């Protein structure tokens, strides 16, 4: 049995969030082609304060063979089965055990001030679960490698590593954290459409295979792909060339097709020192235009932390070149400060004589 799983659409009415509905409809169409007949959304299907679900029902109704299973998240904790006329949509607003063909799912919806640990213990105590079962919830996995949602840094409806070890679900699949990740048995599908520029890279949903207990990533179709990049400028005769090389290296790292590059919206932060700010800005804009990449901010590049080296004589150039070469040879990985920040501080000392 293969089922599709996603989370965190944060839908509002279709005319408010048309791009998110388009991603949902593209996802449902993909599932039809793949022969998958169930989609689970692990909370925050709808945005906070939203209560009109007719557009969502219509989008699902265009793909009637796919059953859509929802649990409430912290943004749509109010949703209940009675809000949906369509039998195609099922809401698990209380902890529930559901048999889906050859495997068992424990649904744990979000409840303010509670934990998944508590609810899993209650389910295990009151229901006879098979050896193999998966947990679907909305909240956070508390571990030393905890992934934090910057917009909501507090712990929401957490499940602990101790509970996972004790109750041994085959997989734990959670909504709430928008960044896709996998930590041991715990999987966050991530938001299928980027809610803001901090949600970078191609988005995805997942397919869970109950036979193999494996998760497959599937690219979500979106009209925007966000990236946030920072480049360090080192003053000198080749500063423009070096800046363009850094841009090209970043674009290569994204590993996108030409069509995908046209959907990129980039936030670019430029730091360090240069000798000619307008010339550098023009070169960066031209290279981005040449690559078909648009900037996220309407007012252009963020050059607020780029300073001009007013007095850069041959002696200072030689010191900078020497120091930069030595830094390249040092094992800086793991330091709290990145190499760029160390270089920036070094340039500050040499160029401006700041202590």
CORQUI-V946275 format. One record per residue. N is the residue number from 1. RES is the residue in one small letter. SS is DSSP state (H for helix, E for strand, - for the rest). D_FIRST is the distance of its C-alpha to the first C-alpha in whole Angstrom. Layout:
n & res & ss & d_first
N & RES & SS & D_FIRST
N & RES & SS & D_FIRST
//
This chain:
n & res & ss & d_first
1 & x & - & 0
2 & x & E & 4
3 & x & E & 7
4 & x & E & 10
5 & x & E & 13
6 & x & E & 17
7 & x & E & 20
8 & x & - & 24
9 & x & - & 24
10 & x & - & 28
11 & x & E & 28
12 & x & - & 31
13 & x & - & 33
14 & x & - & 32
15 & x & - & 35
16 & x & - & 35
17 & x & - & 32
18 & x & H & 32
19 & x & H & 30
20 & x & H & 27
21 & x & H & 26
22 & x & H & 26
23 & x & H & 24
24 & x & H & 22
25 & x & H & 22
26 & x & H & 22
27 & x & H & 18
28 & x & H & 17
29 & x & H & 19
30 & x & H & 17
31 & x & H & 13
32 & x & H & 15
33 & x & H & 16
34 & x & H & 12
35 & x & - & 11
36 & x & - & 9
37 & x & - & 10
38 & x & E & 10
39 & x & E & 12
40 & x & E & 14
41 & x & E & 17
42 & x & - & 19
43 & x & - & 22
44 & x & - & 25
45 & x & - & 24
46 & x & E & 27
47 & x & - & 30
48 & x & - & 33
49 & x & - & 35
50 & x & - & 33
51 & x & - & 33
52 & x & - & 33
53 & x & - & 29
54 & x & H & 30
55 & x & H & 29
56 & x & H & 26
57 & x & H & 25
58 & x & H & 26
59 & x & H & 24
60 & x & H & 21
61 & x & H & 23
62 & x & - & 23
63 & x & - & 19
64 & x & - & 19
65 & x & - & 16
66 & x & - & 14
67 & x & E & 14
68 & x & E & 16
69 & x & E & 16
70 & x & E & 19
71 & x & E & 20
72 & x & - & 24
73 & x & - & 25
74 & x & - & 29
75 & x & - & 30
76 & x & - & 29
77 & x & - & 29
78 & x & - & 30
79 & x & - & 28
80 & x & - & 27
81 & x & H & 25
82 & x & H & 29
83 & x & H & 29
84 & x & - & 26
85 & x & - & 27
86 & x & - & 24
87 & x & - & 21
88 & x & - & 19
89 & x & E & 19
90 & x & E & 19
91 & x & E & 21
92 & x & E & 20
93 & x & - & 24
94 & x & - & 24
95 & x & - & 22
96 & x & E & 20
97 & x & E & 17
98 & x & E & 14
99 & x & E & 12
100 & x & E & 8
101 & x & - & 7
102 & x & - & 7
103 & x & E & 8
104 & x & E & 11
105 & x & E & 12
106 & x & E & 16
107 & x & E & 18
108 & x & E & 21
109 & x & - & 23
110 & x & - & 26
111 & x & - & 29
112 & x & - & 32
113 & x & - & 34
114 & x & - & 32
115 & x & - & 29
116 & x & H & 26
117 & x & H & 27
118 & x & H & 29
119 & x & H & 26
120 & x & H & 24
121 & x & H & 27
122 & x & H & 27
123 & x & H & 23
124 & x & H & 24
125 & x & H & 27
126 & x & H & 26
127 & x & - & 23
128 & x & - & 21
129 & x & - & 18
130 & x & - & 16
131 & x & - & 17
132 & x & - & 14
133 & x & E & 13
134 & x & E & 13
135 & x & E & 16
136 & x & E & 16
137 & x & E & 20
138 & x & E & 23
139 & x & - & 25
140 & x & - & 26
141 & x & E & 26
142 & x & E & 29
143 & x & - & 30
144 & x & - & 33
145 & x & - & 31
146 & x & - & 30
147 & x & - & 29
148 & x & - & 32
149 & x & E & 31
150 & x & - & 35
151 & x & - & 35
152 & x & E & 34
153 & x & - & 35
154 & x & - & 36
155 & x & - & 33
156 & x & - & 30
157 & x & - & 28
158 & x & - & 28
159 & x & E & 26
160 & x & E & 28
161 & x & H & 27
162 & x & H & 29
163 & x & H & 26
164 & x & H & 23
165 & x & H & 25
166 & x & H & 26
167 & x & H & 23
168 & x & - & 20
169 & x & - & 17
170 & x & - & 15
171 & x & E & 15
172 & x & E & 17
173 & x & E & 16
174 & x & E & 19
175 & x & E & 21
176 & x & - & 25
177 & x & - & 26
178 & x & - & 26
179 & x & - & 26
180 & x & - & 23
181 & x & E & 23
182 & x & E & 21
183 & x & E & 23
184 & x & - & 22
185 & x & - & 19
186 & x & E & 20
187 & x & E & 18
188 & x & E & 20
189 & x & - & 18
190 & x & - & 22
191 & x & E & 23
192 & x & - & 22
193 & x & - & 26
194 & x & - & 29
195 & x & - & 31
196 & x & - & 34
197 & x & - & 35
198 & x & - & 34
199 & x & - & 31
200 & x & E & 31
201 & x & - & 29
202 & x & - & 26
203 & x & - & 24
204 & x & E & 20
205 & x & E & 17
206 & x & E & 14
207 & x & E & 10
208 & x & E & 8
209 & x & E & 6
210 & x & - & 5
211 & x & - & 7
212 & x & - & 10
213 & x & - & 10
214 & x & E & 11
215 & x & E & 12
216 & x & E & 13
217 & x & E & 16
218 & x & E & 17
219 & x & E & 20
220 & x & - & 21
221 & x & - & 24
222 & x & - & 27
223 & x & - & 31
224 & x & - & 32
225 & x & E & 31
226 & x & E & 33
227 & x & E & 35
228 & x & E & 38
229 & x & E & 40
230 & x & E & 44
231 & x & E & 46
232 & x & E & 49
233 & x & E & 52
234 & x & - & 55
235 & x & - & 59
236 & x & - & 60
237 & x & - & 61
238 & x & - & 58
239 & x & H & 56
240 & x & H & 55
241 & x & H & 53
242 & x & H & 51
243 & x & H & 50
244 & x & H & 49
245 & x & H & 47
246 & x & H & 45
247 & x & H & 44
248 & x & H & 43
249 & x & H & 41
250 & x & H & 39
251 & x & H & 38
252 & x & H & 37
253 & x & H & 35
254 & x & H & 33
255 & x & - & 32
256 & x & - & 31
257 & x & - & 32
258 & x & H & 35
259 & x & H & 33
260 & x & H & 32
261 & x & H & 35
262 & x & - & 36
263 & x & - & 34
264 & x & E & 35
265 & x & E & 37
266 & x & E & 39
267 & x & E & 41
268 & x & E & 43
269 & x & E & 46
270 & x & E & 49
271 & x & E & 51
272 & x & E & 54
273 & x & E & 57
274 & x & E & 58
275 & x & - & 61
276 & x & - & 61
277 & x & H & 58
278 & x & H & 58
279 & x & H & 58
280 & x & H & 55
281 & x & H & 53
282 & x & H & 54
283 & x & H & 53
284 & x & H & 50
285 & x & H & 49
286 & x & H & 50
287 & x & H & 48
288 & x & H & 45
289 & x & H & 46
290 & x & H & 46
291 & x & - & 42
292 & x & - & 41
293 & x & - & 40
294 & x & E & 41
295 & x & E & 42
296 & x & - & 41
297 & x & - & 44
298 & x & - & 46
299 & x & - & 49
300 & x & - & 48
301 & x & - & 48
302 & x & E & 49
303 & x & E & 52
304 & x & E & 53
305 & x & E & 53
306 & x & E & 54
307 & x & E & 58
308 & x & E & 61
309 & x & - & 63
310 & x & - & 66
311 & x & - & 68
312 & x & - & 67
313 & x & - & 69
314 & x & H & 69
315 & x & H & 69
316 & x & H & 66
317 & x & H & 64
318 & x & H & 65
319 & x & H & 64
320 & x & H & 61
321 & x & H & 60
322 & x & H & 61
323 & x & H & 59
324 & x & H & 56
325 & x & H & 56
326 & x & H & 56
327 & x & H & 53
328 & x & H & 51
329 & x & H & 52
330 & x & - & 51
331 & x & - & 48
332 & x & - & 47
333 & x & - & 43
334 & x & - & 43
335 & x & - & 46
336 & x & - & 45
337 & x & - & 47
338 & x & - & 46
339 & x & H & 48
340 & x & H & 48
341 & x & H & 50
342 & x & H & 52
343 & x & H & 53
344 & x & H & 54
345 & x & H & 56
346 & x & H & 58
347 & x & H & 59
348 & x & H & 60
349 & x & H & 62
350 & x & H & 64
351 & x & H & 64
352 & x & H & 65
353 & x & - & 66
354 & x & - & 64
355 & x & - & 64
//
